[in-house]
Amino acid sequence: MKKWIRILSTAIMALSLAFGAGAESPATPGPAEAGLSADAGNALTAGELAAEAERLKAMALAASPINDPAGEDARYEDGILHQYEFGALYCDRAEMTAETEIQAFSASAGDALQPRGKGIDSRFDEITALYPNGNPSLAGTREAALLYLDEGEAGSFRYGMILRDGQRIQQLVYGAVEKEGEQFRMARLTYSLQGGIVSGIQATGLGAAGLADSSLRNELYQEVRNLTGETGYTRVQSSEVGTDLTPFGPEDLRFGEFQLDGATPESMPGQPEVFGPEEWEGDASVIRVVGEGYEAVFRCEADGSRPRLWTFDITGEDLEGPRAVRLGDALFEDMNRFRHGENETDGVTELLYGENGKAPFGLANYAGDDGMSLTYATTLSDGREMTMTLRYEGATLTGLYMIAEEGNTNRED
């Protein structure tokens, strides 16, 4: 599956496609997976992008570029750059005339480029609402998920998908592969996102540079098609309406390969290093387990028997915790994954739900000595209370710490 990510990512980043005509027959399309072709009549077409290119060319003819298209620094693999205040056009020549062919265009600011009425600074859900989506849960792999696959005649197909790093959506890609003579047009529209907000828009596969032979079409089709069977990774429910969400609970202690409720040193995933039993603060004994991206500490008897999970820290940036919380997240992203909004804030703290100090509860501290924090508590199957504390610097998550205690969970670090 990583191979296909490389293929599509390369295709997305390379704006011009210079491939000769081939005689190879296109692969025979198979039946689409249930749900992925829903409302495909609203799918992106190559003609839609061509019309947008003509609109932008009309704007360019009435303006002056802010770069020198005749200069050496305007030569790109994508074409000759004509940079305007409203965006960038990559063309087949240095002169902007009615005959100039736009091969690609992009924008990272402003409101001139708004396909279907939405552009820069739009939210992820606003964009996906404009196109078909037979996969609202974003089921796929941690790297990608298919939104729709609509198969047409003569090997043509249209698709929508996301590229992501876990819960962090990096790109929304809508493509139209359409037969033109002996070749295929590989048109695509890519939205780049940061924090769930569109930060850039790019269209490629226009003009003669957007035509490819059937071998590339076949490879792209097969790799897109393979995503229809991937369901191992999904979108975590998130909402600004916090009362629509559930509190942090024991079920959240099962994530990825981890099952913290009832965990033992032997059950921790990966190939961790195990230290102990060793003395810890007086007469206590512990076993420390240090794995890739995490550290767990178990209280135990002096001989190592009867271990019980005491603390758990996420130390690696790639490891996802409960509800896919991850170092580097923004505070608002994490808050919107757990129940909140039951009470008003005084500007310093906010009781998100429950009764402070008695599980289950959620508490936000916006002015702590060590920065902002979110604290959630639940009850383990053995009756102990587990508290999870998320600590933020500049509203960015820098620490995730869990501790299981016999009594009150309201812990100050």
Beta strands, then each sheet from edge to edge (+ up, - down):
strand 1: 75-76
strand 2: 79-84
strand 3: 87-91
strand 4: 102-107
strand 5: 144-151
strand 6: 157-165
strand 7: 168-180
strand 8: 183-194
strand 9: 197-204
strand 10: 211-212
strand 11: 254-255
strand 12: 258-259
strand 13: 273-280
strand 14: 284-291
strand 15: 294-300
strand 16: 308-314
strand 17: 349-355
strand 18: 358-368
strand 19: 371-379
strand 20: 385-393
strand 21: 396-405
sheet 1: 1+ 2- 3+ 4- 9+ 8- 7+ 6- 5+
sheet 2: 1+ 2- 3+ 4- 9+ 8- 10+
sheet 3: 11+ 12-
sheet 4: 13+ 14- 15+ 16- 21+ 20- 19+ 18- 17+
end
